Amino acid sequence: MSIYADAGLPAEYDTLHVGIVLYDPATGSVVDANAQLESLFGYPLDELRTMLADEYSANTYSFSGTELVERLRATADGNPQQFKWRVKRSDGELIWVRFHLSPTVLDGTEYVLAEVHDITDSYVASRRVGLFSRILRHNLRNEVNVIAGCAGKMTTDAEIEDVRRTAETIRATAMDLGGITESVKEIERATTPTEAPRATRRAADAVRDAADRFRDQYPAAAITIEERERMWIRADSAFDHAIVHSDEPEPTVDVTVDASPNTGRVEIRIADSAPPIPEIEIDALDEFTAVTSTSHGSGVGLFVMKWCIESIGGELAFETREPRGNVVHFYLPPKEPPETAT
């Protein structure tokens, strides 16, 4: 029997369209929760009562169960809290929520009452606006400055060969602008909801199909795929954009599909032979990192990868290897195989 058997939320809370949790601020344990919270997190109340906050927090983000408990204790001490959190549902899908914490007393015992709102759609939309603004402020501005500078040089330079080189720079920069525009379109497609349901597919098959399309585009690419465990995911075109993204003309890529040992999610491990991704590029992916003119990252390709994989409920982790090579880990919610699966 729960030690909180006598404490609980009024039955009326089950009619609300917002998740409600009653916490013990000393331990961070869930005392009670309404039906909406169970649906939001994907766990039944009996299971939530036995879980640590780390178990329903996204473990590859800068959030920890310890921080949540600290916020609960601060609230109990008279400092109500409001903050965003990344929740990992029981099926491995990641959602964004907003916590509103306030102190409360039931039968003479102090608790913390949490209102939990699902903000995934609105937060994704706001991040998309922020990214587009970043692209306009930094990437497009810099490229346009190059074009303007080269065009000005052509008007004053009388050397034919030099003019040709300048014209080539203009051409290359214009192509870069076109690539940025296409990346923005990919992000829009990945993060714009559609009515078409996502198909449940065997993860290795989805990877193979994406790799085949990549081979058509880059015949010199050497790609190997190893399926260590059969697992199924829900995937759409956003998965293709994420899996095939590479800037190497002749990439060597080894892909492994397996179950993540820590979470049971589908782990797609992509190891390449490219130069290590600069740390500034990876840091720029963190929406909690302040963006300045010297710390914004030079391209949008990694943003496309990150946003596409997050749009299907997953998350990314990066490793870099010296002197060459990167490893990208995709973690995706596992799905039950369809009845027709073989």
C-alpha positions as CSV (number, residue, x, y, z in Angstrom):
1,M,0.0,0.0,0.0
2,S,1.2,3.5,-0.8
3,I,2.4,5.6,2.2
4,Y,0.2,8.3,0.7
5,A,-3.0,6.3,0.8
6,D,-4.8,9.0,2.7
7,A,-3.7,11.9,0.5
8,G,-5.2,12.5,-2.9
9,L,-6.7,14.9,-5.4
10,P,-10.4,15.5,-5.5
11,A,-12.2,13.4,-8.1
12,E,-13.2,16.5,-10.0
13,Y,-9.6,16.9,-11.2
14,D,-10.1,14.0,-13.5
15,T,-12.5,16.2,-15.6
16,L,-9.8,18.8,-16.3
17,H,-8.0,19.0,-19.6
18,V,-4.6,19.8,-17.9
19,G,-2.3,17.3,-16.1
20,I,-2.3,17.6,-12.3
21,V,0.3,16.0,-10.1
22,L,0.5,16.0,-6.3
23,Y,4.2,15.7,-5.3
24,D,6.0,15.0,-2.0
25,P,8.6,17.8,-2.1
26,A,11.0,16.0,0.3
27,T,11.5,13.0,-2.1
28,G,10.1,14.2,-5.4
29,S,7.7,11.2,-5.4
30,V,4.3,11.4,-7.1
31,V,1.6,11.1,-4.5
32,D,-1.4,11.4,-6.8
33,A,-2.2,12.5,-10.4
34,N,-5.3,13.0,-12.5
35,A,-6.3,11.0,-15.6
36,Q,-5.0,13.7,-18.0
37,L,-1.5,13.5,-16.5
38,E,-1.6,9.7,-16.8
39,S,-2.5,10.1,-20.5
40,L,0.1,12.8,-21.0
41,F,3.0,10.9,-19.5
42,G,1.7,7.5,-20.7
43,Y,2.1,5.8,-17.3
44,P,-0.6,4.6,-14.9
45,L,-0.7,6.2,-11.5
46,D,0.5,3.1,-9.6
47,E,3.6,3.1,-11.8
48,L,4.3,6.8,-11.5
49,R,4.3,6.5,-7.7
50,T,7.2,4.1,-7.9
51,M,9.3,6.2,-10.4
52,L,12.1,8.6,-10.0
53,A,11.8,11.9,-11.9
54,D,14.8,10.9,-14.0
55,E,12.8,8.0,-15.4
56,Y,10.3,10.3,-17.1
57,S,12.7,13.0,-18.1
58,A,14.6,13.1,-21.4
59,N,18.1,11.9,-20.4
60,T,20.0,13.5,-23.3
61,Y,18.8,17.0,-22.4
62,S,20.2,19.3,-19.8
63,F,17.4,18.4,-17.4
64,S,17.7,16.0,-14.4
65,G,15.4,14.5,-11.8
66,T,17.6,16.2,-9.2
67,E,16.8,19.6,-10.6
68,L,13.1,18.8,-10.6
69,V,13.2,17.8,-6.9
70,E,15.1,21.0,-6.1
71,R,12.3,23.0,-7.7
72,L,9.7,21.1,-5.7
73,R,11.6,21.9,-2.5
74,A,11.9,25.6,-3.5
75,T,8.2,25.7,-4.1
76,A,7.4,24.1,-0.7
77,D,9.6,26.8,0.9
78,G,7.4,29.5,-0.6
79,N,8.9,30.1,-4.0
80,P,6.5,28.9,-6.7
81,Q,8.1,27.7,-9.9
82,Q,7.2,27.8,-13.6
83,F,9.5,26.2,-16.2
84,K,9.6,24.1,-19.4
85,W,10.5,20.4,-19.2
86,R,11.3,17.6,-21.7
87,V,9.3,14.5,-20.8
88,K,10.0,11.0,-22.0
89,R,6.7,9.1,-22.3
90,S,6.3,5.4,-21.5
91,D,6.6,4.6,-25.3
92,G,9.8,6.6,-25.6
93,E,8.3,9.6,-27.4
94,L,9.5,13.0,-26.2
95,I,7.2,15.9,-25.5
96,W,7.6,19.4,-24.2
97,V,5.6,20.4,-21.2
98,R,5.3,23.5,-18.9
99,F,5.2,22.9,-15.2
100,H,3.5,25.3,-12.8
101,L,4.3,24.5,-9.2
102,S,2.6,25.8,-6.1
103,P,2.6,24.8,-2.4
104,T,-0.5,23.2,-0.9
105,V,-1.5,21.5,2.3
106,L,-3.7,18.4,2.7
107,D,-4.7,17.1,6.1
108,G,-1.9,19.1,7.7
109,T,0.8,17.8,5.4
110,E,2.7,20.0,2.9
111,Y,2.7,19.0,-0.7
112,V,3.4,20.6,-4.1
113,L,0.7,20.8,-6.7
114,A,1.9,20.8,-10.3
115,E,-0.1,21.8,-13.3
116,V,1.4,20.2,-16.4
117,H,0.5,21.6,-19.9
118,D,1.5,20.0,-23.1
119,I,3.3,22.7,-25.1
120,T,4.9,20.6,-27.8
121,D,3.1,22.1,-30.8
122,S,3.5,25.7,-29.7
123,Y,7.1,25.3,-28.6
124,V,8.1,23.6,-31.8
125,A,6.5,26.5,-33.7
126,S,8.3,29.1,-31.6
127,R,11.6,27.4,-32.1
128,R,11.1,27.2,-35.8
129,V,10.5,31.0,-35.9
130,G,13.7,31.5,-33.8
131,L,15.7,29.3,-36.2
132,F,14.4,31.1,-39.3
133,S,15.3,34.4,-37.6
134,R,18.8,33.0,-36.9
135,I,19.2,32.0,-40.5
136,L,18.1,35.4,-41.8
137,R,20.3,37.3,-39.3
138,H,23.5,35.3,-39.7
139,N,23.7,32.9,-42.7
140,L,21.8,34.9,-45.3
141,R,23.3,38.2,-44.3
142,N,26.8,36.8,-44.5
143,E,26.2,35.2,-47.9
144,V,24.6,38.4,-49.3
145,N,27.6,40.4,-48.1
146,V,29.9,38.1,-50.0
147,I,27.9,38.5,-53.2
148,A,27.8,42.3,-52.8
149,G,31.5,42.4,-52.2
150,C,32.4,40.3,-55.2
151,A,30.0,42.2,-57.4
152,G,31.6,45.4,-56.4
153,K,35.1,44.0,-57.2
154,M,34.0,43.0,-60.7
155,T,33.0,46.6,-61.4
156,T,36.5,47.9,-60.7
157,D,38.8,45.0,-61.6
158,A,40.2,45.0,-65.1
159,E,42.0,41.6,-65.0
160,I,39.9,39.1,-67.0
161,E,41.1,36.0,-65.1
162,D,40.5,37.7,-61.8
163,V,37.0,38.6,-62.9
164,R,36.4,35.0,-63.8
165,R,37.4,33.9,-60.3
166,T,35.2,36.6,-58.8
167,A,32.3,35.4,-60.9
168,E,32.9,31.9,-59.7
169,T,32.7,33.0,-56.1
170,I,29.4,34.7,-56.8
171,R,28.1,31.6,-58.4
172,A,29.2,29.4,-55.5
173,T,27.7,31.7,-52.9
174,A,24.4,31.9,-54.8
175,M,24.3,28.0,-54.7
176,D,24.9,28.1,-51.0
177,L,21.9,30.5,-50.6
178,G,19.8,28.0,-52.6
179,G,20.9,25.2,-50.2
180,I,19.9,27.3,-47.2
181,T,16.5,27.9,-48.8
182,E,16.0,24.1,-49.3
183,S,17.0,23.4,-45.7
184,V,14.4,25.8,-44.5
185,K,11.8,24.1,-46.7
186,E,12.8,20.7,-45.2
187,I,12.4,22.0,-41.7
188,E,9.0,23.4,-42.6
189,R,7.8,20.1,-44.1
190,A,9.1,18.2,-41.0
191,T,7.5,20.4,-38.4
192,T,4.2,21.2,-40.1
193,P,1.4,18.8,-39.0
194,T,-0.3,16.8,-41.7
195,E,-3.5,14.8,-41.6
196,A,-1.8,11.8,-43.2
197,P,-0.9,9.1,-40.6
198,R,2.7,8.1,-40.2
199,A,3.3,4.5,-41.4
200,T,4.7,2.0,-38.9
201,R,7.8,0.5,-40.6
202,R,10.6,-1.8,-39.7
203,A,13.5,0.5,-38.7
204,A,16.1,-1.3,-40.9
205,D,13.8,-1.1,-43.9
206,A,13.3,2.6,-43.5
207,V,17.1,3.1,-43.2
208,R,17.7,0.9,-46.3
209,D,15.2,2.8,-48.4
210,A,16.8,6.1,-47.4
211,A,20.3,4.8,-48.1
212,D,19.2,3.6,-51.6
213,R,18.0,7.1,-52.4
214,F,21.3,8.4,-51.1
215,R,23.3,6.0,-53.3
216,D,21.3,7.2,-56.4
217,Q,22.4,10.7,-55.6
218,Y,25.9,9.8,-54.6
219,P,27.0,6.7,-56.4
220,A,30.5,6.8,-54.9
221,A,29.1,6.6,-51.3
222,A,30.0,3.4,-49.4
223,I,27.2,2.6,-47.0
224,T,26.8,-0.5,-44.8
225,I,23.7,-1.3,-42.8
226,E,23.6,-3.8,-39.9
227,E,20.3,-4.8,-38.2
228,R,21.1,-6.2,-34.7
229,E,17.5,-6.3,-33.5
230,R,14.2,-6.1,-35.4
231,M,12.4,-2.9,-34.3
232,W,9.6,-0.8,-35.7
233,I,9.2,3.0,-35.8
234,R,6.7,5.5,-37.2
235,A,8.4,7.3,-40.0
236,D,7.6,9.7,-42.8
237,S,9.6,11.9,-45.1
238,A,11.2,13.7,-42.2
239,F,13.1,10.5,-41.4
240,D,14.5,10.5,-44.9
241,H,15.8,14.1,-44.6
242,A,17.5,13.2,-41.3
243,I,19.1,9.9,-42.3
244,V,20.6,10.9,-45.7
245,H,22.0,14.3,-44.7
246,S,25.8,14.5,-45.5
247,D,28.0,17.0,-47.1
248,E,30.7,14.6,-48.2
249,P,30.9,13.8,-52.0
250,E,32.2,10.3,-51.3
251,P,31.1,9.4,-47.8
252,T,31.8,6.2,-46.0
253,V,28.9,5.5,-43.6
254,D,28.2,2.5,-41.3
255,V,24.6,2.3,-40.0
256,T,23.6,0.0,-37.1
257,V,20.0,-0.5,-36.0
258,D,19.6,-1.8,-32.4
259,A,17.7,-1.4,-29.2
260,S,19.2,1.3,-26.9
261,P,20.5,-0.5,-23.8
262,N,19.5,2.2,-21.4
263,T,16.0,3.1,-22.6
264,G,14.8,0.3,-24.9
265,R,14.2,2.8,-27.6
266,V,15.2,2.2,-31.2
267,E,18.8,3.4,-31.7
268,I,20.1,4.1,-35.2
269,R,23.8,4.6,-35.0
270,I,25.4,6.4,-38.0
271,A,29.2,6.4,-38.1
272,D,30.9,8.4,-40.9
273,S,34.5,9.1,-42.1
274,A,34.0,12.9,-42.4
275,P,36.1,15.5,-40.5
276,P,34.9,15.9,-36.9
277,I,31.9,18.2,-36.5
278,P,33.1,21.4,-34.9
279,E,32.0,21.8,-31.3
280,I,30.5,25.2,-32.1
281,E,28.2,23.5,-34.6
282,I,26.9,21.0,-32.0
283,D,26.6,23.6,-29.2
284,A,24.5,25.8,-31.6
285,L,21.9,23.0,-31.7
286,D,21.0,23.6,-28.0
287,E,18.1,26.0,-27.9
288,F,19.2,27.0,-24.4
289,T,22.6,28.3,-25.7
290,A,22.7,32.1,-26.2
291,V,23.2,32.9,-29.9
292,T,25.7,35.5,-30.8
293,S,27.4,36.5,-34.0
294,T,30.4,34.3,-33.0
295,S,28.5,31.3,-31.6
296,H,25.7,30.6,-34.0
297,G,27.3,27.8,-36.1
298,S,28.0,28.1,-39.8
299,G,25.4,26.0,-41.4
300,V,21.8,24.7,-41.1
301,G,22.4,21.1,-42.1
302,L,22.6,19.8,-38.5
303,F,19.5,21.8,-37.6
304,V,17.6,20.0,-40.4
305,M,18.7,16.7,-39.0
306,K,17.8,17.6,-35.4
307,W,14.4,19.0,-36.2
308,C,13.4,16.3,-38.6
309,I,14.2,13.5,-36.1
310,E,12.5,15.4,-33.3
311,S,9.4,15.9,-35.4
312,I,8.8,12.1,-35.2
313,G,9.3,12.0,-31.5
314,G,13.0,11.2,-31.3
315,E,16.2,12.9,-30.2
316,L,19.9,13.1,-31.3
317,A,23.2,12.6,-29.6
318,F,26.6,13.3,-31.2
319,E,30.1,11.8,-30.9
320,T,33.2,13.1,-32.7
321,R,36.4,11.0,-33.3
322,E,39.9,12.1,-34.0
323,P,41.5,12.5,-36.5
324,R,38.3,11.9,-38.6
325,G,34.8,10.6,-38.1
326,N,31.5,11.3,-36.4
327,V,28.9,9.1,-34.8
328,V,25.3,10.3,-34.7
329,H,22.8,8.4,-32.6
330,F,19.1,8.6,-33.4
331,Y,16.8,7.5,-30.5
332,L,13.2,6.8,-31.6
333,P,10.1,5.5,-29.9
334,P,9.6,1.8,-30.6
335,K,6.3,0.7,-32.0
336,E,4.5,-2.6,-32.2
337,P,4.9,-4.3,-35.5
338,P,1.9,-4.3,-37.8
339,E,0.0,-7.5,-38.2
340,T,1.4,-7.9,-41.7
341,A,5.0,-7.7,-40.5
342,T,7.3,-10.6,-41.3
